[in-house]
Amino acid sequence: MIQEMAEEELHQQLQDVKGAPLFVYLYTPFCGTCKLAHRLLEITATAIPQARIIASNLNYLPALAQAWKITSVPALVVYGEKGVIAKYYAFHSVDYLFGLIQFHLQHVTTEEQDKQEK
C-alpha cells in the first residue's frame, strides 16, 4: 500500500530507514503521466506488501527536489540507510516496477545476510 505523506512525515521516515529501503514516489497533481505511474505503483505495491512505498507531492518539497537532483516527475527514489540509492523516471509497466522493487529488496537482504555471516 502506498502511503501519502507531507514533508515533515516524509523526513521522519527518511531518518528512520533501517534495513530494507524506502521507495519514495514523487509526483505533481496535474501531471497525467504521474497519475498513470501512481496506478501502476499501486498494483505493484499490492503484489509486494513488504515494500514500504511513500508518495509525496513534489510541489511541497523544493529543498528535497534540489538535494536529490530530481529532474522530472514522476520519480521513484530508492532511499536506504546511507541516502539515495537510485532514481527512476520511467515506470514502463507493473512487471518492470515489480522487478525493480524486488531487486532492491533482495539486494538489501543479501547484504544483511553477509553481515550476519561475518
C-alpha positions in Angstrom: 0.0 0.0 0.0 1.2 3.5 -0.8 1.1 6.0 2.0 0.7 9.7 1.2 3.0 11.9 3.3 3.6 15.5 3.8 7.1 17.0 4.1 7.5 16.5 7.9 6.3 12.9 7.9 8.5 12.1 4.9 11.6 13.5 6.6 10.9 11.4 9.7 10.5 8.3 7.6 13.8 9.0 5.8 15.6 9.3 9.2 14.1 6.0 10.4 15.3 3.9 7.4 16.9 0.7 8.7 17.4 -2.4 6.6 15.0 -2.5 3.6 14.9 0.6 1.5 12.1 3.1 1.4 10.6 3.8 -2.0 9.6 7.4 -2.4 7.2 8.2 -5.2 7.3 11.9 -6.2 4.6 13.4 -8.3 2.8 16.6 -9.1 -1.0 16.7 -9.1 -1.6 18.0 -12.6 0.8 15.5 -14.3 -1.1 13.0 -16.4 1.8 10.6 -16.6 2.1 10.8 -12.8 -1.5 9.5 -12.4 -0.7 6.5 -14.6 2.5 5.8 -12.8 0.7 6.0 -9.4 -1.8 3.4 -10.6 1.0 1.1 -11.8 2.8 1.6 -8.5 -0.5 0.8 -6.5 -0.9 -2.5 -8.3 2.8 -3.3 -7.7 2.5 -2.4 -4.0 -0.4 -4.8 -3.6 1.8 -7.6 -5.0 4.8 -6.7 -2.8 3.3 -5.8 0.6 6.7 -5.8 2.4 7.8 -2.8 0.2 7.5 0.5 2.0 6.2 2.9 -0.6 5.5 6.6 0.2 4.0 9.1 -2.1 4.6 12.9 -1.8 3.7 15.9 -3.9 7.0 17.4 -5.2 5.5 20.9 -5.3 5.7 21.0 -1.5 9.3 19.6 -1.4 11.5 22.1 -3.2 14.5 21.6 -0.9 14.3 17.8 -1.2 13.9 18.1 -5.0 17.1 20.2 -5.2 19.1 18.0 -2.7 18.1 14.8 -4.6 18.5 16.5 -8.0 15.1 15.4 -9.2 14.9 16.3 -12.9 11.3 15.3 -13.7 8.1 13.6 -12.4 7.0 11.0 -11.9 10.1 9.9 -10.0 10.7 6.8 -7.8 13.6 7.3 -5.4 15.0 4.3 -3.6 16.3 5.6 -0.2 18.5 3.5 2.1 20.3 4.0 5.4 23.1 6.0 3.6 20.8 8.1 1.4 19.6 7.9 -2.2 20.4 4.5 -3.8 18.7 5.0 -7.1 16.3 7.2 -9.0 13.8 6.1 -11.7 11.8 8.3 -14.0 10.3 5.7 -16.4 7.6 3.4 -15.0 7.1 1.2 -18.1 4.8 -1.4 -16.6 3.8 -3.3 -13.5 6.1 -6.1 -14.4 9.0 -3.6 -14.7 8.2 -2.0 -11.3 7.8 -5.4 -9.7 11.3 -6.4 -10.8 12.8 -3.1 -9.8 11.4 -3.2 -6.3 12.2 -6.9 -5.8 15.8 -6.2 -7.0 16.3 -3.5 -4.3 14.6 -5.6 -1.6 16.7 -8.7 -2.4 19.9 -6.6 -2.6 19.4 -5.4 0.9 18.5 -8.9 2.2 21.7 -10.3 0.6 23.8 -7.5 2.3 22.2 -8.2 5.7 22.9 -12.0 5.4 26.6 -11.2 4.5 26.9 -9.0 7.7 25.4 -11.8 9.8 27.8 -14.4 8.4 30.9 -12.3 9.3 
